[in-house]
Each structure stands twice: as C-alpha cells, then as structure tokens.
Amino acid sequence: MVEIRKDYFTDLLCIVSDEGVEWSSGQEDVNGGVCLYCAGNEHLTPPAELVLLQSQGTLVKAYDSEDERVKNWSIRVIPSKKPFVSLSSSQRYSDAPLYSEPAFGYHYEVVVTPDHSETLSTIGVDQWSNVLRVIQDRMKWLYGKKGVTYVSVYSEHKRGHTRFNMVTLPRLPPIIEQEATIFQKTYHETAICPMCNVVSIETGGPRQIILSEHYIVFSPWAPSTLYEFWIFPRRHQTSFLKVGQKELNDLALVMRAALGAFDKTFNSTPYTLVLHSSSEKKVSKQLHWHFEVYTNVLLGNSLHVGTGLYFNPVPPEQAASRLGSAARRELAALVGVA
C-alpha cells in the first residue's frame, strides 16, 4: 500500500507507505558495508535505464540489461530500491475526513559520479553540465508518462553517495501550487512576474552571492533555514526544460561555484538542493523556475521541502499497533497488574 493521505482539516498531504522503506540508519546506500552506487557495484542496484559513459572522448548513452551492467560509466539513472511512490499503487480513493488517493508514480535516482568521495561541491563543471542535461532528459521522459502531473527533483548532500532523486507525483504538490497561484494572481494584477521582481530587487543588493550572465545566486529575505540560498535565472523562464545548452553550462558553473564556496565556508554543513519548476501538464499554473538550497533538513524530509508533501514509511496503523502494545504493558506495570 502506497497512498497520499490528507489531514482531517487542513491541506497537509502525506505519502504513507507500508512497503518496508526504512530510514532510521541514515545509511540507505550501504549494504553490508559496501556502497550500492560506487563503480564496481552496479550489480547491487536495479538495471540502469540510462547510462552515460566516455567513448573516444565523447559521452555516449547506453543502458543496463538484467544480465549485464555497463562499466566505466560517468552517470547512471536507476529505479530507486526504496521508492516513495509506486506503479502498482491501488486505484482506491476514500472520502474525508479519512481522504486518500493513489500515490501512483515513478522514483528514479541519478547517480552523479562513480566516485564515492566526490560531491556536488567537488565534481567538475563539465560533469555538472552533464548531470543537468540528464535531469532535463529524464524530466521530459517522465512528463510523457500517463499519471505524471509533477516531477520533483532534489539532492541530499552528505547523505551517502552523491545522487539526485526524481519522484513523480499524480497531483501538483502544495508548495508548487502555492507559488503558481501567487504568480498568477500578481501577474494578472500587475503584468509583472513577482519572481522577476525579486530578481531585480536582489541584483546588486546586500544578499547577492553570485551574478553571472544568466543567473543570480542570493540569500532570500526571509530564510527558513541557516545559510539558505536560491539560484534564479535572470530572465523569465517558467520551466527548467526550456533551458538551452549555453544557459545550462552557465548554470553548471554557477552551481559548482556556489556549492563549493558553501562547503568551504560553512565546514561541509549538510544541505538539500531542490528544484522548483512549472508542471508540463498544468500549463495554467506556471512559476519562474529556480533551485533552492536548505540546511538542517531531517533525513527523509527532502521531498517535503521541495513539494510540501511529507513521506512516512510507517503507516499510522502500524505505529499505533506497536506503540499500543508497549503502552498497555507500561500501563499494567504502573498500576501493578501482573
């Protein structure tokens, strides 16, 4: 069972799964002390549906088979072994106050580098550019799938082998819907994109971090986490999928510089990098795409900071059963019942 549940009274949404996803160890990429994602361990993951490898000085696309894995790769795209959503999700819906709907979707991981010691703060600019191209490629492919309304993209730094997660959702997530609603309202009232207005205000201001030909990196006016910063295209663009190669290369340079400086300045503080982009399905709900970087995000909550959806790998029914048994034993001991 994997389903999206809505709070009794508010618009809070949570994906609830009973498929055995566990995050307690914080080492979800390690099996018996061996990293699942390092070069040489390709057999420990599902077959890659896309592999980039160097061949005679050129990047070539390939893919794994069930019996054979591609070696000497640069980037791999694999189905997650612990998906947040499911292609086999039940088509069951329930009514309020116990509202639920299917959490149908795809969950892929983009393994950024074969080297476990490399991070988004240390890989080369060319590799960053290749990673961004792969994300674009996979997003386009996923938006072509039935039942995909939004593709969430994020990466957790200092949480094992460096990779991006790509999780599709059957509905527009709350954070994106809220941003798109504000954008539409302001744009209709003023004919100005509110995010473009923010870019104009922050350019050259005291919160600006980096300014390139195509991008600005800045600390937001009201940050929700320590050392938070955002990366915005300077010209109005609604979708990350519309970024051309020249702009993509500039973005790779800016991202590498900003994250490299962040690591060196703040002693490798863990962070989560999330993409906010317009849905390719909900064309009436658009926003100005951008990346946001947050610190101090609890393990397993990175999906939430980019979408507003929580993920809980233990259904409340199971939690209640386990805690209830323990509570009854505790109560019996307190009142002296054998």
C-alpha positions as CSV (number, residue, x, y, z in Angstrom):
1,M,0.0,0.0,0.0
2,V,1.3,3.4,-1.0
3,E,-1.2,6.3,-0.9
4,I,-1.5,10.0,-0.5
5,R,-3.5,11.0,2.6
6,K,-4.9,14.4,3.5
7,D,-5.1,15.8,7.0
8,Y,-8.5,15.7,8.7
9,F,-8.9,19.5,8.5
10,T,-6.0,21.2,6.7
11,D,-4.5,20.8,3.2
12,L,-1.5,18.9,4.6
13,L,-0.6,15.9,2.5
14,C,1.4,12.8,3.3
15,I,2.5,9.8,1.3
16,V,2.1,6.8,3.5
17,S,3.8,3.5,2.6
18,D,3.9,0.0,4.1
19,E,6.4,-1.3,1.6
20,G,9.2,-1.5,4.1
21,V,11.1,1.7,3.4
22,E,13.2,2.5,6.4
23,W,15.4,5.5,7.1
24,S,16.5,5.0,10.7
25,S,20.1,4.2,10.0
26,G,20.8,7.1,7.7
27,Q,22.9,4.7,5.5
28,E,20.4,3.7,2.9
29,D,23.1,3.5,0.2
30,V,25.2,0.9,2.1
31,N,24.7,-2.9,2.0
32,G,27.0,-4.9,4.3
33,G,29.5,-2.1,4.3
34,V,29.5,-1.8,0.5
35,C,28.1,1.3,-1.2
36,L,25.4,0.3,-3.7
37,Y,26.3,3.2,-6.0
38,C,30.1,3.0,-6.4
39,A,31.8,1.9,-9.5
40,G,32.1,-1.9,-9.5
41,N,28.9,-2.4,-7.5
42,E,26.5,-1.9,-10.4
43,H,25.0,-5.4,-9.8
44,L,23.7,-4.3,-6.4
45,T,21.2,-1.9,-7.9
46,P,18.4,-2.4,-10.4
47,P,19.5,-2.2,-14.0
48,A,20.2,1.4,-15.1
49,E,17.7,2.7,-17.6
50,L,20.2,5.4,-18.8
51,V,24.0,5.3,-18.6
52,L,26.4,8.0,-19.8
53,L,29.9,6.8,-20.5
54,Q,33.0,8.2,-22.2
55,S,33.9,6.6,-25.5
56,Q,36.7,8.1,-27.6
57,G,36.3,11.5,-26.0
58,T,32.5,11.6,-26.4
59,L,29.7,10.9,-24.0
60,V,27.6,8.0,-25.2
61,K,24.2,6.9,-23.9
62,A,23.7,3.2,-23.0
63,Y,21.6,1.1,-20.6
64,D,22.0,-2.0,-18.5
65,S,20.3,-5.3,-19.1
66,E,19.2,-7.8,-16.4
67,D,22.3,-9.9,-17.0
68,E,24.9,-7.3,-17.8
69,R,25.8,-3.9,-16.3
70,V,27.6,-1.1,-18.2
71,K,31.1,-0.4,-16.7
72,N,33.3,2.7,-16.7
73,W,30.3,4.9,-16.6
74,S,30.1,8.6,-15.8
75,I,26.4,8.9,-14.7
76,R,23.7,6.3,-14.1
77,V,19.9,6.6,-13.8
78,I,18.3,3.8,-11.9
79,P,14.9,3.0,-10.4
80,S,15.0,3.6,-6.6
81,K,15.3,0.5,-4.5
82,K,13.2,2.3,-1.9
83,P,10.6,4.3,-3.9
84,F,8.3,6.9,-2.3
85,V,5.6,6.2,-4.9
86,S,4.5,3.0,-6.7
87,L,3.4,2.0,-10.2
88,S,1.4,-0.8,-8.5
89,S,-0.4,1.7,-6.3
90,S,-4.1,0.7,-5.7
91,Q,-6.6,2.9,-7.5
92,R,-8.6,3.2,-4.3
93,Y,-10.0,6.6,-3.2
94,S,-11.6,7.4,0.2
95,D,-13.7,10.3,1.4
96,A,-13.0,12.9,4.0
97,P,-12.2,13.0,6.9
98,L,-10.1,9.9,6.0
99,Y,-9.3,11.1,2.5
100,S,-6.8,9.1,0.4
101,E,-5.8,8.8,-3.2
102,P,-3.3,6.6,-5.1
103,A,0.4,7.5,-4.8
104,F,1.0,6.4,-8.3
105,G,4.3,7.4,-9.8
106,Y,8.0,6.8,-10.7
107,H,11.1,7.2,-8.5
108,Y,14.5,7.3,-10.1
109,E,18.0,8.1,-8.8
110,V,20.6,9.9,-10.8
111,V,24.0,8.7,-9.6
112,V,26.1,11.8,-10.2
113,T,29.5,10.2,-10.1
114,P,31.1,6.8,-9.8
115,D,33.5,8.1,-7.1
116,H,32.1,8.0,-3.6
117,S,34.3,10.8,-2.4
118,E,33.0,13.3,-5.0
119,T,30.1,15.6,-4.2
120,L,28.1,18.3,-5.9
121,S,30.7,20.7,-4.4
122,T,33.7,19.0,-5.9
123,I,32.7,17.5,-9.3
124,G,33.9,19.3,-12.4
125,V,31.8,21.9,-14.2
126,D,31.6,19.6,-17.2
127,Q,30.2,16.8,-15.1
128,W,27.7,19.3,-13.5
129,S,26.6,20.2,-17.0
130,N,26.1,16.6,-18.0
131,V,24.1,15.9,-14.8
132,L,21.8,18.8,-15.6
133,R,21.3,17.5,-19.1
134,V,20.4,14.1,-17.8
135,I,17.9,15.6,-15.4
136,Q,16.3,17.5,-18.2
137,D,16.2,14.4,-20.4
138,R,14.6,12.3,-17.6
139,M,12.1,15.0,-16.8
140,K,10.9,15.2,-20.4
141,W,10.6,11.5,-20.5
142,L,8.7,11.3,-17.2
143,Y,6.3,14.1,-18.2
144,G,5.4,12.0,-21.2
145,K,4.1,9.2,-18.9
146,K,0.4,8.8,-18.0
147,G,-0.5,9.8,-14.5
148,V,2.5,12.2,-14.0
149,T,1.5,15.7,-13.0
150,Y,4.7,16.9,-11.4
151,V,8.4,15.8,-11.3
152,S,10.1,16.6,-8.0
153,V,13.9,16.8,-8.3
154,Y,16.2,17.1,-5.2
155,S,19.6,16.0,-3.9
156,E,20.7,15.4,-0.3
157,H,24.4,16.4,0.3
158,K,26.4,14.5,3.0
159,R,23.8,11.6,2.9
160,G,26.0,9.0,1.3
161,H,26.9,8.6,-2.4
162,T,26.0,11.8,-4.3
163,R,22.9,11.5,-6.4
164,F,19.6,13.3,-7.3
165,N,16.2,11.8,-6.6
166,M,13.4,12.3,-9.2
167,V,10.0,11.5,-7.8
168,T,6.8,11.9,-9.9
169,L,3.5,12.9,-8.3
170,P,-0.1,12.4,-9.6
171,R,-1.1,15.9,-8.4
172,L,0.5,19.3,-8.3
173,P,2.3,19.5,-4.9
174,P,1.2,22.1,-2.3
175,I,4.4,24.3,-2.5
176,I,4.4,24.5,-6.3
177,E,0.7,25.1,-6.4
178,Q,1.0,27.9,-3.8
179,E,3.9,29.6,-5.8
180,A,2.0,29.2,-9.1
181,T,-1.2,30.7,-7.6
182,I,0.7,33.7,-6.2
183,F,2.5,34.1,-9.6
184,Q,-0.8,34.1,-11.5
185,K,-2.6,36.5,-9.1
186,T,0.3,39.0,-9.1
187,Y,0.8,38.7,-12.9
188,H,-2.8,39.3,-13.6
189,E,-2.9,42.3,-11.3
190,T,0.4,44.0,-12.4
191,A,1.5,42.2,-15.6
192,I,4.8,41.6,-13.8
193,C,6.2,38.3,-12.7
194,P,6.7,38.5,-8.9
195,M,9.8,36.4,-9.1
196,C,11.3,38.5,-11.8
197,N,10.6,41.5,-9.4
198,V,12.6,39.6,-6.7
199,V,15.5,39.0,-9.1
200,S,15.5,42.8,-9.9
201,I,15.5,43.7,-6.2
202,E,18.2,41.3,-5.2
203,T,20.6,42.0,-8.1
204,G,23.4,44.1,-6.8
205,G,22.0,44.1,-3.3
206,P,23.4,43.0,0.0
207,R,22.0,39.5,-0.3
208,Q,23.5,38.8,-3.7
209,I,26.1,36.0,-3.7
210,I,27.0,35.4,-7.4
211,L,25.8,37.2,-10.6
212,S,26.6,35.6,-13.9
213,E,25.4,36.2,-17.4
214,H,22.2,34.1,-17.0
215,Y,21.8,33.5,-13.2
216,I,21.8,35.2,-9.8
217,V,22.5,33.4,-6.5
218,F,21.2,35.1,-3.4
219,S,20.2,34.6,0.2
220,P,16.4,35.1,0.5
221,W,15.0,37.9,2.5
222,A,13.2,35.6,5.0
223,P,15.2,32.3,5.1
224,S,13.6,29.3,6.7
225,T,17.0,27.6,7.4
226,L,20.5,28.6,8.3
227,Y,22.6,29.6,5.3
228,E,19.8,29.1,2.8
229,F,20.3,30.4,-0.7
230,W,18.4,30.4,-4.1
231,I,19.6,30.2,-7.7
232,F,17.3,32.0,-10.2
233,P,17.5,32.5,-14.0
234,R,17.8,36.3,-14.5
235,R,15.4,36.2,-17.5
236,H,11.9,34.9,-17.1
237,Q,11.6,31.2,-17.7
238,T,8.7,29.0,-16.5
239,S,10.3,25.6,-16.9
240,F,13.7,24.1,-16.4
241,L,13.0,22.1,-19.5
242,K,13.3,25.3,-21.6
243,V,16.9,26.0,-20.6
244,G,19.2,25.8,-23.6
245,Q,22.8,24.4,-23.7
246,K,24.6,27.7,-23.2
247,E,22.5,28.6,-20.2
248,L,22.9,25.1,-18.9
249,N,26.7,25.4,-19.0
250,D,26.5,28.7,-17.2
251,L,24.2,27.2,-14.6
252,A,26.7,24.3,-14.1
253,L,29.4,26.8,-13.4
254,V,27.3,28.9,-11.0
255,M,26.1,25.8,-9.1
256,R,29.6,24.4,-8.7
257,A,31.0,27.7,-7.6
258,A,28.2,28.4,-5.1
259,L,28.2,24.9,-3.6
260,G,32.0,24.7,-3.5
261,A,32.1,28.0,-1.6
262,F,29.3,26.9,0.7
263,D,31.2,23.7,1.7
264,K,34.4,25.6,2.4
265,T,32.8,28.5,4.2
266,F,30.4,26.5,6.4
267,N,32.5,23.4,7.1
268,S,30.6,21.0,4.9
269,T,27.2,21.7,6.6
270,P,24.7,19.2,5.2
271,Y,22.3,20.7,2.7
272,T,19.4,19.7,0.4
273,L,19.1,21.1,-3.1
274,V,15.6,21.2,-4.6
275,L,14.3,22.3,-8.0
276,H,11.1,24.3,-8.3
277,S,9.7,24.2,-11.9
278,S,6.4,24.6,-13.6
279,S,4.5,21.4,-14.4
280,E,4.4,20.4,-18.1
281,K,0.9,19.1,-17.5
282,K,-0.7,22.0,-15.6
283,V,0.1,24.7,-18.1
284,S,-2.3,27.2,-16.4
285,K,-0.3,27.0,-13.2
286,Q,3.2,28.4,-14.0
287,L,6.0,29.9,-12.0
288,H,9.6,31.2,-12.5
289,W,11.7,28.1,-12.2
290,H,14.7,28.0,-9.7
291,F,16.8,26.0,-7.3
292,E,16.7,26.4,-3.5
293,V,19.3,25.2,-1.1
294,Y,18.3,24.3,2.5
295,T,20.3,23.2,5.6
296,N,19.2,21.1,8.6
297,V,16.7,19.0,6.7
298,L,15.8,15.8,8.6
299,L,16.6,12.6,6.8
300,G,13.7,11.6,4.6
301,N,12.1,15.1,4.6
302,S,13.9,16.3,1.4
303,L,10.8,15.6,-0.7
304,H,8.8,17.8,1.7
305,V,11.0,20.9,1.3
306,G,10.6,20.9,-2.5
307,T,6.9,19.9,-2.6
308,G,5.1,20.3,0.7
309,L,4.3,16.6,0.8
310,Y,5.5,14.6,3.7
311,F,6.6,11.0,3.4
312,N,6.0,8.4,6.2
313,P,7.4,4.9,5.7
314,V,5.4,3.6,8.7
315,P,1.6,3.7,8.3
316,P,0.0,5.2,11.5
317,E,-2.0,2.0,11.9
318,Q,1.3,0.0,12.3
319,A,2.7,2.7,14.6
320,A,-0.4,2.7,16.7
321,S,-0.3,-1.1,17.0
322,R,3.3,-1.2,18.0
323,L,3.1,1.7,20.4
324,G,-0.3,0.5,21.8
325,S,1.2,-2.9,22.8
326,A,4.1,-1.2,24.6
327,A,1.8,1.4,26.2
328,R,-0.5,-1.3,27.6
329,R,2.5,-3.1,29.1
330,E,3.7,0.1,30.6
331,L,0.3,0.9,32.0
332,A,-0.1,-2.5,33.5
333,A,3.3,-2.1,35.2
334,L,2.4,1.3,36.6
335,V,-0.9,0.1,38.1
336,G,0.6,-3.1,39.5
337,V,-1.1,-5.5,37.2
338,A,0.9,-8.6,36.5
